[in-house]
């Protein structure tokens, strides 16, 4: 197992921040961050990486919360 890179830590932190913003109702900020994290994780980690899957799940939760 390889050590986590700085980029992976940033992506994981971004995903966690999105989750914190949701219950606060800060949807616009959460959406912008979630989209950035998703694009970054897809580009740099690939579609098979668990952090990319987490970012997609966060986007789905956000869209569901926004109606």
Secondary structure, DSSP 4 states (H G I P E B T S, - for coil): -PPPPHHHHHHHHHHHHHHHHHTTT-HHHHHHHHHHHHHHHHHHH-TTSHHHHHHHHHHHHHHHHH-
